[in-house]
Amino acid sequence: MELTKNIAIVAHDNCKKTMLEFVDCHFDILVNHNLFGTGTTGGMVEKRLQEKTAEAEMEPFEGVYKMKSGPLGGDQQLGGLIAEGKIDVLIFFWDPMEPQPHDVDVKALLRLAVLYNIPTASNRSSADFLISSPLFKSAYEILDCGHIK
């Protein structure tokens, strides 16, 4: 994993506020990486980071690579990028209390993150721990867990 990471950020509707609070808290780190997001989440992250960099009079934030909305295949698109080795970190603010119409896709995305052994956060606390880890700031080799042939 390179110093500049490819970070996927996903948030279910009930978790979007928490996701934006995370982005606000860690914007100085996030703007230095390549960000990928599903549908509305990607647009929200992009808008927030563009606003924050303008307020801080920093170089403008270029944008988020936006997939389709989760229910329309965005989770599967991110899963494909994970399988291709193009995502280094998954931050997924998911809502375990709200049934999702695309629950099968959500589970498949999380399964691929585990299968390909990429660092994954599923809530604000784990996302804070992940992004503040000394390992996040350095090159890191993701080891094969023996599942991939």
C-alpha positions as CSV (number, residue, x, y, z in Angstrom):
1,M,0.0,0.0,0.0
2,E,1.5,3.3,-1.1
3,L,1.8,6.5,1.0
4,T,-1.1,7.9,-1.0
5,K,-3.9,5.6,-0.3
6,N,-7.1,4.8,-2.3
7,I,-9.8,5.1,0.3
8,A,-13.4,4.0,-0.3
9,I,-16.0,5.8,1.8
10,V,-19.5,4.5,2.1
11,A,-22.3,5.6,4.4
12,H,-25.9,4.5,4.8
13,D,-28.5,7.2,5.0
14,N,-28.8,7.2,8.8
15,C,-25.0,7.4,9.1
16,K,-24.3,10.2,6.6
17,K,-24.2,12.9,9.4
18,T,-21.6,10.8,11.3
19,M,-19.6,10.3,8.1
20,L,-19.5,14.1,7.4
21,E,-18.4,14.7,11.0
22,F,-15.6,12.2,10.4
23,V,-14.7,14.0,7.2
24,D,-14.6,17.4,9.0
25,C,-12.4,16.0,11.7
26,H,-9.9,14.4,9.4
27,F,-10.1,16.5,6.3
28,D,-6.4,17.5,6.4
29,I,-5.6,13.8,6.1
30,L,-8.3,12.8,3.6
31,V,-7.5,15.6,1.0
32,N,-4.0,14.0,0.5
33,H,-5.5,10.7,-0.7
34,N,-7.6,9.3,-3.6
35,L,-11.2,9.0,-2.4
36,F,-13.9,6.7,-3.8
37,G,-17.5,6.8,-2.8
38,T,-20.9,5.5,-3.7
39,G,-23.6,7.7,-5.0
40,T,-24.8,10.4,-2.6
41,T,-22.0,9.7,-0.2
42,G,-19.3,10.4,-2.7
43,G,-21.0,13.7,-3.7
44,M,-21.3,14.7,-0.1
45,V,-17.7,14.0,0.7
46,E,-16.5,15.8,-2.3
47,K,-18.6,18.9,-1.6
48,R,-17.5,19.0,2.1
49,L,-13.8,18.7,1.2
50,Q,-14.1,21.4,-1.5
51,E,-15.7,23.7,1.0
52,K,-13.1,23.0,3.8
53,T,-10.1,23.4,1.5
54,A,-11.6,26.8,0.2
55,E,-12.1,27.9,3.8
56,A,-8.5,27.0,4.7
57,E,-7.3,28.7,1.5
58,M,-5.7,25.4,0.5
59,E,-5.2,24.1,-3.0
60,P,-8.7,23.1,-4.3
61,F,-9.7,19.5,-3.6
62,E,-9.9,17.7,-7.0
63,G,-12.8,15.4,-6.2
64,V,-14.0,11.9,-5.3
65,Y,-14.3,9.1,-7.8
66,K,-18.0,8.5,-7.6
67,M,-19.6,5.1,-8.2
68,K,-23.3,4.5,-8.7
69,S,-25.6,4.6,-5.7
70,G,-25.3,1.5,-3.5
71,P,-28.7,0.0,-4.4
72,L,-27.9,0.6,-8.1
73,G,-24.6,-1.2,-8.1
74,G,-22.1,1.1,-6.3
75,D,-21.3,-1.4,-3.6
76,Q,-20.5,-3.9,-6.4
77,Q,-18.4,-1.4,-8.2
78,L,-16.3,-0.8,-5.1
79,G,-16.1,-4.6,-4.5
80,G,-14.7,-5.0,-8.0
81,L,-12.0,-2.3,-7.3
82,I,-11.1,-4.2,-4.1
83,A,-10.8,-7.5,-6.0
84,E,-8.5,-5.7,-8.6
85,G,-6.3,-4.4,-5.7
86,K,-7.3,-0.8,-6.4
87,I,-8.7,0.1,-3.0
88,D,-6.4,0.2,0.1
89,V,-8.9,1.1,2.8
90,L,-12.6,0.8,3.2
91,I,-14.5,3.1,5.6
92,F,-18.1,2.0,5.7
93,F,-20.5,3.8,8.0
94,W,-23.2,1.2,7.9
95,D,-26.4,1.0,9.8
96,P,-27.0,-2.5,11.2
97,M,-30.5,-1.5,12.5
98,E,-32.0,-0.4,9.2
99,P,-32.8,-3.1,6.6
100,Q,-31.2,-2.3,3.2
101,P,-32.8,-3.2,-0.1
102,H,-29.4,-4.2,-1.3
103,D,-28.2,-6.0,1.8
104,V,-26.7,-8.8,-0.3
105,D,-24.5,-6.2,-2.0
106,V,-23.4,-4.7,1.4
107,K,-22.5,-8.2,2.7
108,A,-20.6,-8.9,-0.5
109,L,-18.6,-5.7,-0.2
110,L,-17.7,-6.4,3.4
111,R,-16.8,-10.0,2.5
112,L,-14.4,-8.9,-0.3
113,A,-12.8,-6.4,2.1
114,V,-12.1,-9.2,4.5
115,L,-11.1,-11.7,1.8
116,Y,-8.6,-9.3,0.3
117,N,-7.4,-8.3,3.8
118,I,-7.8,-4.5,3.4
119,P,-8.2,-2.4,6.5
120,T,-11.9,-1.8,7.1
121,A,-13.7,0.5,9.5
122,S,-17.4,0.0,10.1
123,N,-18.2,2.9,12.5
124,R,-16.9,6.3,13.7
125,S,-14.7,4.8,16.4
126,S,-13.0,2.2,14.2
127,A,-12.6,4.8,11.4
128,D,-10.9,7.2,13.9
129,F,-8.5,4.4,15.0
130,L,-7.7,3.4,11.5
131,I,-6.9,6.9,10.1
132,S,-4.9,7.8,13.2
133,S,-2.8,4.6,13.2
134,P,0.9,5.1,12.5
135,L,0.6,2.4,9.8
136,F,-1.9,4.7,7.9
137,K,0.9,7.2,7.3
138,S,3.4,4.8,5.9
139,A,3.8,2.3,3.1
140,Y,2.2,-1.0,4.1
141,E,2.1,-4.3,2.3
142,I,-1.2,-6.0,2.5
143,L,-0.5,-9.7,3.1
144,D,-2.4,-12.4,1.4
145,C,-4.4,-14.4,4.0
146,G,-4.1,-17.6,1.8
147,H,-7.6,-17.2,0.3
148,I,-6.5,-15.7,-3.0
149,K,-4.8,-18.0,-5.5
